[in-house]
Amino acid sequence: MDALTRLHRSLAGGDDEEQPEDSILGDTEGICSLSPVQRVYGFAACLVAGLALMILSLLVFIRPIKFAVMFTFGNILAVGSTAFLMGPSQQLRMMLDPVRVYATAIYGGFVVLALIFALWIHSKVLTLIAIICEICALFWYSLSYIPFARRMVSDLMVKLCDTEL
């Protein structure tokens, strides 16, 4: 078994044993016949494109509406890039896991709000507020994948913001 297959199985929540046909690999083989190497290439391409859009969005920071659109689409590409590694259904299951369902909903809500404020309402202030909230929600969502990270950040914020001496 090659290293990429082991990586895919560890990200998909499997182990090193052979996967049964009703597993995520069995589900995706009929729909998507990408090899593990092609999946890593797809992941890398989406991640690089998303990061490039987010970095390029800083060039148009003066124009908040263009910034919001570029940053948000880059953000979506970067987050969605992991679907190549573990499959879209497994990623959706992980995003809707009870541990991170609220973070996913808040992040998705701010993505939609940022695009609405930028594309339909054309409000620079509301767009920037939505982008800041989107970044915070993505940070909180990302912490859910690291054991005890949310608790440590929460405790740190309480200590930093504590006004009692």
VMD Tcl script that builds the backbone (N, CA, C; Angstrom):
set m [mol new atoms 495]
animate dup $m
set s [atomselect $m all]
$s set {name element resname resid chain x y z} {
  {N N MET 1 A 0.864 -1.173 0.000}
  {CA C MET 1 A 0.000 0.000 0.000}
  {C C MET 1 A 0.907 1.231 0.000}
  {N N ASP 2 A 0.645 2.145 -0.909}
  {CA C ASP 2 A 1.517 3.312 -1.002}
  {C C ASP 2 A 1.144 4.373 0.036}
  {N N ALA 3 A 2.017 5.343 0.185}
  {CA C ALA 3 A 1.860 6.366 1.217}
  {C C ALA 3 A 0.633 7.234 0.978}
  {N N LEU 4 A 0.305 7.520 -0.287}
  {CA C LEU 4 A -0.846 8.377 -0.574}
  {C C LEU 4 A -2.155 7.689 -0.196}
  {N N THR 5 A -2.224 6.395 -0.393}
  {CA C THR 5 A -3.427 5.663 -0.003}
  {C C THR 5 A -3.576 5.674 1.508}
  {N N ARG 6 A -2.477 5.498 2.230}
  {CA C ARG 6 A -2.530 5.560 3.700}
  {C C ARG 6 A -2.934 6.956 4.164}
  {N N LEU 7 A -2.413 7.998 3.495}
  {CA C LEU 7 A -2.787 9.369 3.836}
  {C C LEU 7 A -4.280 9.579 3.628}
  {N N HIS 8 A -4.790 9.117 2.500}
  {CA C HIS 8 A -6.214 9.267 2.203}
  {C C HIS 8 A -7.056 8.553 3.252}
  {N N ARG 9 A -6.650 7.338 3.608}
  {CA C ARG 9 A -7.423 6.575 4.584}
  {C C ARG 9 A -7.365 7.205 5.963}
  {N N SER 10 A -6.218 7.772 6.331}
  {CA C SER 10 A -6.146 8.407 7.643}
  {C C SER 10 A -6.980 9.687 7.676}
  {N N LEU 11 A -7.008 10.436 6.572}
  {CA C LEU 11 A -7.842 11.647 6.527}
  {C C LEU 11 A -9.319 11.308 6.474}
  {N N ALA 12 A -9.652 10.187 5.840}
  {CA C ALA 12 A -11.046 9.785 5.727}
  {C C ALA 12 A -11.529 9.067 6.975}
  {N N GLY 13 A -10.632 8.862 7.934}
  {CA C GLY 13 A -11.051 8.246 9.188}
  {C C GLY 13 A -10.955 6.740 9.174}
  {N N GLY 14 A -10.331 6.160 8.172}
  {CA C GLY 14 A -10.182 4.713 8.094}
  {C C GLY 14 A -8.880 4.273 8.703}
  {N N ASP 15 A -8.631 2.983 8.627}
  {CA C ASP 15 A -7.366 2.459 9.104}
  {C C ASP 15 A -6.632 1.810 7.944}
  {N N ASP 16 A -5.561 1.093 8.244}
  {CA C ASP 16 A -4.742 0.520 7.188}
  {C C ASP 16 A -5.302 -0.777 6.620}
  {N N GLU 17 A -6.406 -1.285 7.150}
  {CA C GLU 17 A -6.991 -2.500 6.618}
  {C C GLU 17 A -7.742 -2.183 5.338}
  {N N GLU 18 A -8.082 -3.225 4.601}
  {CA C GLU 18 A -8.824 -3.024 3.360}
  {C C GLU 18 A -10.198 -2.453 3.672}
  {N N GLN 19 A -10.630 -1.520 2.876}
  {CA C GLN 19 A -11.905 -0.851 3.083}
  {C C GLN 19 A -13.019 -1.699 2.467}
  {N N PRO 20 A -14.150 -1.872 3.145}
  {CA C PRO 20 A -15.275 -2.562 2.526}
  {C C PRO 20 A -15.904 -1.682 1.454}
  {N N GLU 21 A -16.727 -2.278 0.634}
  {CA C GLU 21 A -17.325 -1.555 -0.486}
  {C C GLU 21 A -18.274 -0.449 -0.045}
  {N N ASP 22 A -18.830 -0.539 1.174}
  {CA C ASP 22 A -19.754 0.505 1.617}
  {C C ASP 22 A -19.030 1.661 2.300}
  {N N SER 23 A -17.714 1.680 2.257}
  {CA C SER 23 A -16.952 2.771 2.858}
  {C C SER 23 A -16.917 3.972 1.920}
  {N N ILE 24 A -16.244 5.012 2.357}
  {CA C ILE 24 A -16.158 6.228 1.550}
  {C C ILE 24 A -15.399 5.969 0.257}
  {N N LEU 25 A -14.358 5.123 0.313}
  {CA C LEU 25 A -13.641 4.794 -0.927}
  {C C LEU 25 A -14.528 4.043 -1.885}
  {N N GLY 26 A -15.345 3.138 -1.358}
  {CA C GLY 26 A -16.265 2.402 -2.217}
  {C C GLY 26 A -17.294 3.320 -2.844}
  {N N ASP 27 A -17.739 4.336 -2.096}
  {CA C ASP 27 A -18.725 5.280 -2.617}
  {C C ASP 27 A -18.130 6.157 -3.715}
  {N N THR 28 A -16.902 6.595 -3.538}
  {CA C THR 28 A -16.345 7.552 -4.482}
  {C C THR 28 A -15.743 6.895 -5.707}
  {N N GLU 29 A -15.423 5.612 -5.642}
  {CA C GLU 29 A -14.802 4.977 -6.793}
  {C C GLU 29 A -15.744 4.957 -7.992}
  {N N GLY 30 A -17.050 4.771 -7.750}
  {CA C GLY 30 A -17.989 4.757 -8.858}
  {C C GLY 30 A -18.218 6.145 -9.439}
  {N N ILE 31 A -18.207 7.155 -8.603}
  {CA C ILE 31 A -18.479 8.513 -9.038}
  {C C ILE 31 A -17.222 9.182 -9.566}
  {N N CYS 32 A -16.156 9.056 -8.823}
  {CA C CYS 32 A -14.918 9.746 -9.137}
  {C C CYS 32 A -13.790 8.724 -9.147}
  {N N SER 33 A -13.208 8.527 -10.270}
  {CA C SER 33 A -12.168 7.505 -10.370}
  {C C SER 33 A -10.775 8.122 -10.358}
  {N N LEU 34 A -10.581 9.148 -9.545}
  {CA C LEU 34 A -9.263 9.757 -9.431}
  {C C LEU 34 A -8.349 8.859 -8.616}
  {N N SER 35 A -7.126 8.761 -9.043}
  {CA C SER 35 A -6.138 8.001 -8.283}
  {C C SER 35 A -5.708 8.837 -7.081}
  {N N PRO 36 A -5.055 8.218 -6.102}
  {CA C PRO 36 A -4.574 9.008 -4.954}
  {C C PRO 36 A -3.638 10.144 -5.361}
  {N N VAL 37 A -2.814 9.920 -6.366}
  {CA C VAL 37 A -1.906 10.990 -6.819}
  {C C VAL 37 A -2.709 12.131 -7.436}
  {N N GLN 38 A -3.718 11.803 -8.225}
  {CA C GLN 38 A -4.560 12.841 -8.830}
  {C C GLN 38 A -5.325 13.609 -7.755}
  {N N ARG 39 A -5.731 12.921 -6.699}
  {CA C ARG 39 A -6.430 13.599 -5.607}
  {C C ARG 39 A -5.512 14.608 -4.914}
  {N N VAL 40 A -4.255 14.220 -4.700}
  {CA C VAL 40 A -3.305 15.139 -4.069}
  {C C VAL 40 A -3.045 16.329 -4.990}
  {N N TYR 41 A -2.948 16.074 -6.295}
  {CA C TYR 41 A -2.766 17.176 -7.242}
  {C C TYR 41 A -3.976 18.109 -7.237}
  {N N GLY 42 A -5.173 17.551 -7.198}
  {CA C GLY 42 A -6.379 18.377 -7.131}
  {C C GLY 42 A -6.435 19.188 -5.855}
  {N N PHE 43 A -6.076 18.547 -4.740}
  {CA C PHE 43 A -6.018 19.252 -3.459}
  {C C PHE 43 A -5.032 20.408 -3.530}
  {N N ALA 44 A -3.836 20.124 -4.028}
  {CA C ALA 44 A -2.795 21.153 -4.099}
  {C C ALA 44 A -3.215 22.295 -5.022}
  {N N ALA 45 A -3.814 21.964 -6.158}
  {CA C ALA 45 A -4.233 22.994 -7.107}
  {C C ALA 45 A -5.306 23.898 -6.497}
  {N N CYS 46 A -6.301 23.302 -5.846}
  {CA C CYS 46 A -7.360 24.111 -5.224}
  {C C CYS 46 A -6.812 24.942 -4.076}
  {N N LEU 47 A -5.948 24.347 -3.272}
  {CA C LEU 47 A -5.388 25.077 -2.144}
  {C C LEU 47 A -4.524 26.242 -2.620}
  {N N VAL 48 A -3.685 25.994 -3.612}
  {CA C VAL 48 A -2.824 27.061 -4.136}
  {C C VAL 48 A -3.672 28.151 -4.790}
  {N N ALA 49 A -4.691 27.762 -5.548}
  {CA C ALA 49 A -5.564 28.760 -6.177}
  {C C ALA 49 A -6.298 29.585 -5.117}
  {N N GLY 50 A -6.783 28.919 -4.068}
  {CA C GLY 50 A -7.473 29.634 -2.998}
  {C C GLY 50 A -6.552 30.584 -2.260}
  {N N LEU 51 A -5.357 30.107 -1.926}
  {CA C LEU 51 A -4.403 30.982 -1.245}
  {C C LEU 51 A -3.955 32.132 -2.132}
  {N N ALA 52 A -3.794 31.860 -3.429}
  {CA C ALA 52 A -3.419 32.926 -4.369}
  {C C ALA 52 A -4.509 33.992 -4.441}
  {N N LEU 53 A -5.764 33.561 -4.502}
  {CA C LEU 53 A -6.860 34.534 -4.523}
  {C C LEU 53 A -6.902 35.354 -3.234}
  {N N MET 54 A -6.673 34.686 -2.102}
  {CA C MET 54 A -6.688 35.431 -0.834}
  {C C MET 54 A -5.536 36.430 -0.770}
  {N N ILE 55 A -4.362 36.037 -1.245}
  {CA C ILE 55 A -3.213 36.956 -1.237}
  {C C ILE 55 A -3.417 38.076 -2.248}
  {N N LEU 56 A -3.903 37.734 -3.440}
  {CA C LEU 56 A -4.149 38.771 -4.452}
  {C C LEU 56 A -5.249 39.738 -4.022}
  {N N SER 57 A -6.153 39.258 -3.190}
  {CA C SER 57 A -7.216 40.152 -2.719}
  {C C SER 57 A -6.652 41.297 -1.882}
  {N N LEU 58 A -5.495 41.088 -1.283}
  {CA C LEU 58 A -4.874 42.157 -0.496}
  {C C LEU 58 A -4.440 43.319 -1.380}
  {N N LEU 59 A -4.191 43.050 -2.661}
  {CA C LEU 59 A -3.814 44.120 -3.587}
  {C C LEU 59 A -4.960 45.089 -3.844}
  {N N VAL 60 A -6.172 44.589 -3.733}
  {CA C VAL 60 A -7.340 45.445 -3.973}
  {C C VAL 60 A -8.069 45.748 -2.668}
  {N N PHE 61 A -7.317 45.759 -1.567}
  {CA C PHE 61 A -7.927 46.016 -0.261}
  {C C PHE 61 A -8.591 47.381 -0.196}
  {N N ILE 62 A -8.090 48.325 -0.976}
  {CA C ILE 62 A -8.659 49.675 -1.003}
  {C C ILE 62 A -10.092 49.645 -1.522}
  {N N ARG 63 A -10.379 48.693 -2.368}
  {CA C ARG 63 A -11.736 48.523 -2.910}
  {C C ARG 63 A -12.375 47.338 -2.206}
  {N N PRO 64 A -13.068 47.563 -1.095}
  {CA C PRO 64 A -13.560 46.480 -0.240}
  {C C PRO 64 A -14.462 45.470 -0.937}
  {N N ILE 65 A -15.201 45.899 -1.935}
  {CA C ILE 65 A -16.109 44.976 -2.601}
  {C C ILE 65 A -15.322 43.954 -3.429}
  {N N LYS 66 A -14.344 44.423 -4.196}
  {CA C LYS 66 A -13.495 43.494 -4.947}
  {C C LYS 66 A -12.698 42.607 -3.992}
  {N N PHE 67 A -12.210 43.209 -2.912}
  {CA C PHE 67 A -11.470 42.446 -1.915}
  {C C PHE 67 A -12.332 41.325 -1.347}
  {N N ALA 68 A -13.566 41.649 -0.988}
  {CA C ALA 68 A -14.451 40.658 -0.373}
  {C C ALA 68 A -14.745 39.506 -1.317}
  {N N VAL 69 A -14.999 39.810 -2.570}
  {CA C VAL 69 A -15.313 38.754 -3.533}
  {C C VAL 69 A -14.106 37.849 -3.747}
  {N N MET 70 A -12.952 38.430 -3.979}
  {CA C MET 70 A -11.752 37.624 -4.199}
  {C C MET 70 A -11.385 36.821 -2.952}
  {N N PHE 71 A -11.432 37.456 -1.794}
  {CA C PHE 71 A -11.065 36.783 -0.560}
  {C C PHE 71 A -12.023 35.642 -0.245}
  {N N THR 72 A -13.317 35.886 -0.411}
  {CA C THR 72 A -14.316 34.867 -0.088}
  {C C THR 72 A -14.214 33.678 -1.031}
  {N N PHE 73 A -14.060 33.916 -2.327}
  {CA C PHE 73 A -13.932 32.790 -3.251}
  {C C PHE 73 A -12.618 32.039 -3.015}
  {N N GLY 74 A -11.561 32.742 -2.671}
  {CA C GLY 74 A -10.316 32.079 -2.309}
  {C C GLY 74 A -10.470 31.233 -1.061}
  {N N ASN 75 A -11.200 31.758 -0.109}
  {CA C ASN 75 A -11.484 31.049 1.127}
  {C C ASN 75 A -12.268 29.768 0.858}
  {N N ILE 76 A -13.279 29.863 0.016}
  {CA C ILE 76 A -14.097 28.696 -0.330}
  {C C ILE 76 A -13.249 27.649 -1.040}
  {N N LEU 77 A -12.389 28.076 -1.970}
  {CA C LEU 77 A -11.509 27.135 -2.665}
  {C C LEU 77 A -10.560 26.443 -1.690}
  {N N ALA 78 A -9.982 27.188 -0.779}
  {CA C ALA 78 A -9.035 26.607 0.166}
  {C C ALA 78 A -9.720 25.604 1.097}
  {N N VAL 79 A -10.882 25.951 1.605}
  {CA C VAL 79 A -11.610 25.037 2.485}
  {C C VAL 79 A -12.102 23.817 1.698}
  {N N GLY 80 A -12.559 24.036 0.497}
  {CA C GLY 80 A -13.075 22.937 -0.326}
  {C C GLY 80 A -12.002 22.037 -0.906}
  {N N SER 81 A -10.753 22.453 -0.838}
  {CA C SER 81 A -9.684 21.646 -1.423}
  {C C SER 81 A -9.548 20.291 -0.743}
  {N N THR 82 A -9.899 20.208 0.523}
  {CA C THR 82 A -9.777 18.930 1.222}
  {C C THR 82 A -10.773 17.893 0.726}
  {N N ALA 83 A -11.779 18.322 -0.022}
  {CA C ALA 83 A -12.720 17.365 -0.598}
  {C C ALA 83 A -12.019 16.426 -1.574}
  {N N PHE 84 A -10.916 16.873 -2.176}
  {CA C PHE 84 A -10.161 15.987 -3.055}
  {C C PHE 84 A -9.511 14.858 -2.265}
  {N N LEU 85 A -9.065 15.152 -1.063}
  {CA C LEU 85 A -8.365 14.138 -0.274}
  {C C LEU 85 A -9.308 13.121 0.343}
  {N N MET 86 A -10.386 13.602 0.931}
  {CA C MET 86 A -11.243 12.686 1.667}
  {C C MET 86 A -12.575 12.417 0.983}
  {N N GLY 87 A -12.868 13.136 -0.063}
  {CA C GLY 87 A -14.146 12.972 -0.750}
  {C C GLY 87 A -15.158 13.971 -0.229}
  {N N PRO 88 A -16.039 14.423 -1.097}
  {CA C PRO 88 A -17.005 15.444 -0.684}
  {C C PRO 88 A -17.975 14.972 0.389}
  {N N SER 89 A -18.413 13.722 0.328}
  {CA C SER 89 A -19.383 13.266 1.329}
  {C C SER 89 A -18.741 13.154 2.708}
  {N N GLN 90 A -17.501 12.679 2.775}
  {CA C GLN 90 A -16.809 12.598 4.057}
  {C C GLN 90 A -16.532 13.995 4.612}
  {N N GLN 91 A -16.156 14.921 3.742}
  {CA C GLN 91 A -15.916 16.281 4.211}
  {C C GLN 91 A -17.204 16.891 4.745}
  {N N LEU 92 A -18.309 16.671 4.040}
  {CA C LEU 92 A -19.588 17.193 4.513}
  {C C LEU 92 A -19.961 16.580 5.858}
  {N N ARG 93 A -19.727 15.265 6.009}
  {CA C ARG 93 A -20.002 14.629 7.298}
  {C C ARG 93 A -19.152 15.230 8.403}
  {N N MET 94 A -17.885 15.500 8.099}
  {CA C MET 94 A -17.019 16.084 9.119}
  {C C MET 94 A -17.422 17.522 9.430}
  {N N MET 95 A -17.846 18.278 8.431}
  {CA C MET 95 A -18.274 19.655 8.660}
  {C C MET 95 A -19.558 19.710 9.474}
  {N N LEU 96 A -20.420 18.705 9.313}
  {CA C LEU 96 A -21.694 18.683 10.018}
  {C C LEU 96 A -21.643 17.833 11.280}
  {N N ASP 97 A -20.431 17.446 11.689}
  {CA C ASP 97 A -20.235 16.732 12.934}
  {C C ASP 97 A -20.716 17.627 14.083}
  {N N PRO 98 A -21.338 17.055 15.119}
  {CA C PRO 98 A -21.856 17.893 16.208}
  {C C PRO 98 A -20.819 18.813 16.842}
  {N N VAL 99 A -19.554 18.441 16.783}
  {CA C VAL 99 A -18.506 19.279 17.368}
  {C C VAL 99 A -18.352 20.586 16.602}
  {N N ARG 100 A -18.547 20.549 15.275}
  {CA C ARG 100 A -18.270 21.751 14.486}
  {C C ARG 100 A -19.450 22.225 13.643}
  {N N VAL 101 A -20.640 21.731 13.889}
  {CA C VAL 101 A -21.786 22.130 13.076}
  {C C VAL 101 A -22.103 23.621 13.244}
  {N N TYR 102 A -21.991 24.146 14.456}
  {CA C TYR 102 A -22.279 25.566 14.659}
  {C C TYR 102 A -21.213 26.441 14.010}
  {N N ALA 103 A -19.964 26.027 14.130}
  {CA C ALA 103 A -18.887 26.787 13.492}
  {C C ALA 103 A -19.049 26.770 11.969}
  {N N THR 104 A -19.456 25.629 11.428}
  {CA C THR 104 A -19.680 25.531 9.991}
  {C C THR 104 A -20.819 26.447 9.560}
  {N N ALA 105 A -21.897 26.441 10.318}
  {CA C ALA 105 A -23.051 27.281 9.978}
  {C C ALA 105 A -22.703 28.764 10.065}
  {N N ILE 106 A -21.964 29.145 11.101}
  {CA C ILE 106 A -21.587 30.553 11.251}
  {C C ILE 106 A -20.643 30.964 10.130}
  {N N TYR 107 A -19.667 30.107 9.824}
  {CA C TYR 107 A -18.738 30.402 8.731}
  {C C TYR 107 A -19.497 30.527 7.403}
  {N N GLY 108 A -20.356 29.573 7.115}
  {CA C GLY 108 A -21.136 29.635 5.877}
  {C C GLY 108 A -22.040 30.853 5.816}
  {N N GLY 109 A -22.611 31.215 6.954}
  {CA C GLY 109 A -23.460 32.398 7.001}
  {C C GLY 109 A -22.695 33.670 6.698}
  {N N PHE 110 A -21.501 33.791 7.249}
  {CA C PHE 110 A -20.708 34.993 6.981}
  {C C PHE 110 A -20.151 35.014 5.560}
  {N N VAL 111 A -19.897 33.842 4.984}
  {CA C VAL 111 A -19.497 33.795 3.567}
  {C C VAL 111 A -20.628 34.348 2.702}
  {N N VAL 112 A -21.837 33.882 2.971}
  {CA C VAL 112 A -22.996 34.351 2.204}
  {C C VAL 112 A -23.235 35.839 2.446}
  {N N LEU 113 A -23.151 36.265 3.709}
  {CA C LEU 113 A -23.356 37.682 4.016}
  {C C LEU 113 A -22.313 38.565 3.343}
  {N N ALA 114 A -21.057 38.129 3.341}
  {CA C ALA 114 A -20.007 38.926 2.697}
  {C C ALA 114 A -20.301 39.090 1.210}
  {N N LEU 115 A -20.730 38.018 0.565}
  {CA C LEU 115 A -21.048 38.109 -0.860}
  {C C LEU 115 A -22.293 38.964 -1.110}
  {N N ILE 116 A -23.296 38.854 -0.251}
  {CA C ILE 116 A -24.502 39.681 -0.403}
  {C C ILE 116 A -24.163 41.152 -0.208}
  {N N PHE 117 A -23.407 41.463 0.845}
  {CA C PHE 117 A -23.039 42.856 1.097}
  {C C PHE 117 A -22.171 43.424 -0.016}
  {N N ALA 118 A -21.326 42.581 -0.600}
  {CA C ALA 118 A -20.427 43.066 -1.654}
  {C C ALA 118 A -21.127 43.169 -3.001}
  {N N LEU 119 A -21.907 42.164 -3.366}
  {CA C LEU 119 A -22.449 42.106 -4.724}
  {C C LEU 119 A -23.811 42.776 -4.893}
  {N N TRP 120 A -24.651 42.753 -3.858}
  {CA C TRP 120 A -25.989 43.313 -4.023}
  {C C TRP 120 A -26.172 44.629 -3.278}
  {N N ILE 121 A -25.716 44.693 -2.064}
  {CA C ILE 121 A -25.938 45.904 -1.274}
  {C C ILE 121 A -24.870 46.955 -1.560}
  {N N HIS 122 A -23.677 46.527 -1.939}
  {CA C HIS 122 A -22.546 47.421 -2.249}
  {C C HIS 122 A -22.173 48.305 -1.059}
  {N N SER 123 A -22.230 47.733 0.132}
  {CA C SER 123 A -21.849 48.462 1.339}
  {C C SER 123 A -20.438 48.058 1.747}
  {N N LYS 124 A -19.531 49.024 1.713}
  {CA C LYS 124 A -18.135 48.735 2.047}
  {C C LYS 124 A -17.972 48.388 3.520}
  {N N VAL 125 A -18.660 49.106 4.383}
  {CA C VAL 125 A -18.532 48.883 5.825}
  {C C VAL 125 A -19.081 47.504 6.205}
  {N N LEU 126 A -20.285 47.206 5.729}
  {CA C LEU 126 A -20.873 45.902 6.046}
  {C C LEU 126 A -20.051 44.761 5.448}
  {N N THR 127 A -19.484 44.961 4.269}
  {CA C THR 127 A -18.658 43.943 3.634}
  {C C THR 127 A -17.414 43.670 4.463}
  {N N LEU 128 A -16.747 44.726 4.925}
  {CA C LEU 128 A -15.545 44.542 5.743}
  {C C LEU 128 A -15.870 43.877 7.080}
  {N N ILE 129 A -16.991 44.242 7.677}
  {CA C ILE 129 A -17.404 43.604 8.930}
  {C C ILE 129 A -17.670 42.117 8.695}
  {N N ALA 130 A -18.346 41.802 7.602}
  {CA C ALA 130 A -18.633 40.398 7.286}
  {C C ALA 130 A -17.352 39.613 7.013}
  {N N ILE 131 A -16.387 40.243 6.349}
  {CA C ILE 131 A -15.105 39.576 6.066}
  {C C ILE 131 A -14.348 39.305 7.365}
  {N N ILE 132 A -14.338 40.265 8.272}
  {CA C ILE 132 A -13.662 40.070 9.557}
  {C C ILE 132 A -14.332 38.933 10.337}
  {N N CYS 133 A -15.642 38.925 10.342}
  {CA C CYS 133 A -16.371 37.843 11.020}
  {C C CYS 133 A -16.139 36.501 10.321}
  {N N GLU 134 A -16.030 36.518 8.997}
  {CA C GLU 134 A -15.747 35.295 8.233}
  {C C GLU 134 A -14.381 34.725 8.617}
  {N N ILE 135 A -13.389 35.580 8.755}
  {CA C ILE 135 A -12.050 35.138 9.142}
  {C C ILE 135 A -12.075 34.551 10.549}
  {N N CYS 136 A -12.760 35.217 11.463}
  {CA C CYS 136 A -12.864 34.710 12.834}
  {C C CYS 136 A -13.600 33.372 12.870}
  {N N ALA 137 A -14.671 33.252 12.103}
  {CA C ALA 137 A -15.426 31.999 12.068}
  {C C ALA 137 A -14.596 30.872 11.450}
  {N N LEU 138 A -13.815 31.180 10.420}
  {CA C LEU 138 A -12.946 30.165 9.814}
  {C C LEU 138 A -11.872 29.731 10.804}
  {N N PHE 139 A -11.323 30.670 11.563}
  {CA C PHE 139 A -10.339 30.346 12.578}
  {C C PHE 139 A -10.939 29.416 13.631}
  {N N TRP 140 A -12.140 29.750 14.104}
  {CA C TRP 140 A -12.808 28.924 15.114}
  {C C TRP 140 A -13.153 27.548 14.550}
  {N N TYR 141 A -13.603 27.502 13.305}
  {CA C TYR 141 A -13.898 26.230 12.638}
  {C C TYR 141 A -12.630 25.387 12.524}
  {N N SER 142 A -11.524 25.989 12.141}
  {CA C SER 142 A -10.262 25.258 11.985}
  {C C SER 142 A -9.766 24.710 13.321}
  {N N LEU 143 A -10.008 25.444 14.394}
  {CA C LEU 143 A -9.587 24.972 15.719}
  {C C LEU 143 A -10.306 23.697 16.132}
  {N N SER 144 A -11.466 23.433 15.554}
  {CA C SER 144 A -12.218 22.243 15.941}
  {C C SER 144 A -11.527 20.958 15.508}
  {N N TYR 145 A -10.580 21.049 14.592}
  {CA C TYR 145 A -9.852 19.864 14.150}
  {C C TYR 145 A -8.632 19.570 15.026}
  {N N ILE 146 A -8.286 20.471 15.919}
  {CA C ILE 146 A -7.141 20.290 16.807}
  {C C ILE 146 A -7.687 20.005 18.205}
  {N N PRO 147 A -7.331 18.860 18.789}
  {CA C PRO 147 A -7.875 18.530 20.116}
  {C C PRO 147 A -7.551 19.602 21.164}
  {N N PHE 148 A -8.556 20.010 21.890}
  {CA C PHE 148 A -8.476 20.972 22.990}
  {C C PHE 148 A -8.055 22.378 22.563}
  {N N ALA 149 A -7.977 22.654 21.276}
  {CA C ALA 149 A -7.539 23.980 20.825}
  {C C ALA 149 A -8.580 25.048 21.160}
  {N N ARG 150 A -9.843 24.742 20.969}
  {CA C ARG 150 A -10.880 25.726 21.278}
  {C C ARG 150 A -10.868 26.088 22.755}
  {N N ARG 151 A -10.705 25.083 23.601}
  {CA C ARG 151 A -10.688 25.353 25.045}
  {C C ARG 151 A -9.491 26.219 25.411}
  {N N MET 152 A -8.320 25.919 24.832}
  {CA C MET 152 A -7.131 26.711 25.137}
  {C C MET 152 A -7.295 28.148 24.669}
  {N N VAL 153 A -7.841 28.356 23.477}
  {CA C VAL 153 A -8.038 29.718 22.969}
  {C C VAL 153 A -9.084 30.442 23.817}
  {N N SER 154 A -10.147 29.746 24.200}
  {CA C SER 154 A -11.170 30.362 25.056}
  {C C SER 154 A -10.583 30.776 26.401}
  {N N ASP 155 A -9.811 29.887 27.008}
  {CA C ASP 155 A -9.183 30.220 28.291}
  {C C ASP 155 A -8.214 31.385 28.149}
  {N N LEU 156 A -7.451 31.407 27.070}
  {CA C LEU 156 A -6.516 32.500 26.826}
  {C C LEU 156 A -7.252 33.826 26.661}
  {N N MET 157 A -8.351 33.813 25.909}
  {CA C MET 157 A -9.123 35.048 25.704}
  {C C MET 157 A -9.740 35.538 27.011}
  {N N VAL 158 A -10.190 34.615 27.854}
  {CA C VAL 158 A -10.751 35.013 29.147}
  {C C VAL 158 A -9.663 35.665 29.998}
  {N N LYS 159 A -8.464 35.074 29.997}
  {CA C LYS 159 A -7.372 35.640 30.777}
  {C C LYS 159 A -6.931 36.999 30.236}
  {N N LEU 160 A -6.901 37.140 28.915}
  {CA C LEU 160 A -6.485 38.404 28.327}
  {C C LEU 160 A -7.510 39.510 28.518}
  {N N CYS 161 A -8.764 39.137 28.502}
  {CA C CYS 161 A -9.835 40.141 28.582}
  {C C CYS 161 A -10.371 40.322 29.993}
  {N N ASP 162 A -9.815 39.596 30.952}
  {CA C ASP 162 A -10.261 39.715 32.337}
  {C C ASP 162 A -9.862 41.085 32.876}
  {N N THR 163 A -10.833 41.822 33.369}
  {CA C THR 163 A -10.574 43.177 33.873}
  {C C THR 163 A -10.335 43.220 35.366}
  {N N GLU 164 A -10.581 42.114 36.057}
  {CA C GLU 164 A -10.351 42.081 37.488}
  {C C GLU 164 A -8.871 41.871 37.752}
  {N N LEU 165 A -8.386 42.550 38.765}
  {CA C LEU 165 A -6.971 42.407 39.126}
  {C C LEU 165 A -6.781 41.561 40.327}
}
mol reanalyze $m
mol bondsrecalc $m
mol representation Tube
mol addrep $m
